[in-house]
Amino acid sequence: RSSSAPKRRPSSGSDARDPLKDQDLFPEHASSWGDSSTLAKTEKDSDIFSGISKKLSKLAFQIPLAMGGTPDESAAKSAKNTERQSGAEEIVEGEWCEEHFCVGCACKLRNAKASGPPPSAPKAPSRNSSPAPARNSSPAPGRNSSPAPGRNSSPAPSAKAAGKNRKPCFQRPTNPNSNLIANGWIEQQRRSKMRIVWKDILASLVEGRKPGEETTLWIQRQVTNPTTGKVELEALHQIPMKWLEEVSYIDVYGDFRFSLKIYNVSDEFQFRTTDAQSAQSWLATLRSARDASLAKHKGSAPTSGGVPSSNGNVRPKEVAVKQESDSGSISSAGASDRRSIKELRAIANGMGINTRGMERADLEKIGDKYGGVMPPAVSASTPSSTPPASGPPANGNNSQPKKVSASQAAATKAHEEAVRKVELERQQAGEHVKQQEALARQKAEMQKRNQEEALRQQEEEKRRRQFEEHQRRQGEEEQRRRYAEHQAAEQRRRAEEEQLKRQQWEQQQRQQQWQQQQWQQQQQQQWQQKQQQQPFPSAPNSNGAAPPPPAPPPPTAPPPPQTTPIGAKYAKMAENNEEAGQAVNTAIKRNILVNWALRPPMMQVLRPIDQLVVTIHNAWPPAFGVPAHPYFSKWKPIEASELQVSTVMANTANEEKLKKAVRKIRFFLHPDKLPRDMNPEQEFMVKMLWDITSDAWDEHCSKNEELDWVRN
C-alpha cells in the first residue's frame, strides 16, 4: 500500500509504538484511513465519480461475454451490481464509524455490499455523495486518530452529517483490542510573541502493554507538509503518566480548563475543552492512568472500583454495592454456562458500569461478580423467573417474594448510600483541592510580594550608592578644579613677579645709563669752561720754549667689568638653582597644606590638632617627593584610640594625652635634635610641620580658653 504522507514518529527513549501512526495492526482498514485530503472530498470530486459510475453502467450492456451467456444477461447482471454498489456507497458515505473513528469506513461499505441495498435506498446516487476511498490512498498518522480538521473537509451534506463531522473533545475507541485509551481535539495554552494564545491540538492517551512501555499522553498539532502540500500531524509533547505530579481542574475562569503538573518542570500545561463533561472525563481518565502507572511501578496491578483489568486501560469509576447473599436472591435461571456479550453488557450496565471499550474477559469477571444479584432498576421491571403455582400458594411460598422485596430494598438503599458517600467524598476532595489551590496562590502572592520588596530595596540601595558615588566624584572634581585654579593663580603670580623684576631691572638699567650720560655731559662742560678761561698763546716764548700741552679730555665712566664665559655660566647656574629651589619649596608647601594640614573642601582652615597628631606620620619623608631619611623611621605613629577619653566618647580627645602627644612631636621636630646631614628640602619640610603643629595647638588652646570663660 502506497503512502503519500511521510510517517513521523516522536523521539522517545522507549521503544513504545505510536498507535496514532500504526498501520500494521489493522491492514484491512488501512485503505479507509486516508489523510485529510482523501477523506475531505469536495463536491466536484463527488460529481466526477458519480458520472464515472453512470458511464460504466451504460458500457456494461455493450461488453460481450467471452465464454457462455448472452449479452443481455451480462448487461442485466452488471447493471444490478452497479445499482447495488451505488446504493451501498450512498448509505455509508456519511456514516461515522465508532470502531475506527472516521467517516465513510470501508468496513461499513463491505457490510452494506454483503447485505445488499435496503428497499428504501434510492436507486440513483445523490449529487453530494462520494465513493469509497481509493485503494492507494495515504494512511492517516494513527489507527484511531480523529478526522482531519474542518478547513480541508468537504462541506457537510446535511445537518445530521455536520453534527457527526464535528471534532469531539473526548472520545474512547470502540475496538476492545486497541491500545488507545482516549483521544480528542482540545486547545492548549501557549505563549507567542509576548502574549497568550490557544492552539488546537490532538491529545491521545496511549497504553503501554509491552514490557518497558509506559502509558503516555501524546500532544500533536496539525501541520501542512511544504513538500507534498498535505495535512499531517506533528508531535509536540510526549508525557509519560509516571511523570504526572498533579492533575487539577481550574474553576476560576468561565471556560472549562484543566492543568497538568509535571515533576521537575516549573511551568504547567493548561488545556481547555468546549464542555464541562469532556474536561471532567479527561481529569478522571488522566488521574486513573497516573494511579495505574504508579501502581504498576510499585508492583501491584491497579484496580478500578474493585473490578480488575487485564490491561492498563483507564475505565470510569464504579460503585461497589455490598449485598447479602441469601437463598431468596434472584439468579439467572435457565442461562447457559457461557453468556453472550449482550447479556454480560446488560449485567454490567444494570450495575451502573460503563462497558465501553471493555473486553470479554472484563465483562465475564463483572458477570461472575454481579451476575447473582440483579440491580434494583432491572429487578423492578423484570418478572420473577419462578412460575406461579396452579393452586393457592402455601404460607412458605408467600415468604419468598417478601424476602426478595426486602433484599431488593436493602440493595437499593445500600446503592443510594454508596452513591451519596461517593458524591460527598468527591465534594470534600474538591473543597480540599480548592483550599490547597487558595493556599498555594496566597503563598505565591506572598513570595511575589517579598521578591518585589527585595527588588525595591536593592533598587533603593543601588540608587543610594550611585548618588553617593556621584557626590564623591563631584567633590573630587571640585577639589581638582580648585587645585588647578590654585596652580594657575600661583603661575600667574610667579609670572607677574618675574615681569615686575624684569621691569625693575630694565628701569634700573635705563636710570644708570641716564645718570652716566648726565655725568659725561657735566664733565664735558667743565672741560670746555677750563679751556675757555686759559689764554690762547699767540706766539712762542722768547726763549723758544714750546707751549704746554693741552689738558687731557674729561674722564669718562669706567667701563663695566669684563666677565669670562665660565663666570657667566656659574652665575646663570646659581640663578637657576635659586629659582628651582624656590619651586621645590613651594611644591612641598602646597602638598603639605592640601593633603595634610588644611580641612577640605574649602581648604582655608587647619584641621584639629588631634587629627594632625594622628596623621603626621603620613607627612614624613619620602612623602611629596622629598628624599627619605633614617631619622624619620624612629617615629612611632600615635593611634586615635590613645587620645580618646573612653570608648563611649570616641570623638572627644583627652586633653592630657593630647598635650603629651604635642610635646612628643615638638621634641622630635626640635631643630637641636635634628641630624646635621639633612638636605634643604628635608629641613624645609620639618620647619613647615613644626609651624603647622604649633599654630594648630595655639588655636586649640585659645578655643578651650573661650569655652572655659563661657562655662564660668
Secondary structure, DSSP 8 states (H G I E B T S, - for coil): ---SS-------SS----GGG--SS-GGGGGG-B-HHHHS--HHHHHHHHHHHHHHHHHGGG---SSSS-HHHHHHHHHHHHHHHHHHHHHHTT-EETTTTEES-HHHHHHHHHH---TTS-SS--TT------TT--B-SSTT-----TTTS---SSHHHHHHHS--SSB--S-TT-SEEEEEEEEEEEE-SSSEEEEEEEEEEE---STT---EEEEEEEEE-TTT--EEEEEEEEEEGGGEEEEEEE-SSSSEEEEEEETT-SS-EEEEESSHHHHHHHHHHHHHHHHHHHHHHHT---EETTEE-SS---------------TTS---TT--SS--HHHHHHHHHHTT---TT--HHHHHHHHHHHTTS--HHHHHHS--SS---SS---HHHHHHHHHHHHHHHHHHHHHHHHHHHHHHHHHHHHHHHHHHHHHHHHHHHHHHHHHHHHHHHHHHHHHHHHHHHHHHHHHHHHHHHHHHHHHHHHHHHHHHHHHHHHHHHHHHHHHHHHHHHHHHHHHHHHHHHHHHHS----S--TT---------------------HHHHHHHHHHHHHHHHHHHHHHHHHHHHIIIIIB-TTTT-SB--HHHHHHTGGGGSTTGGG----GGGGG-----GGGTBS-SSSTT-B-HHHHHHHHHHHHHHH-TTTS-TT--HHHHHHHHHHHHHHHHHHHHHHHHHHHHHHHH-
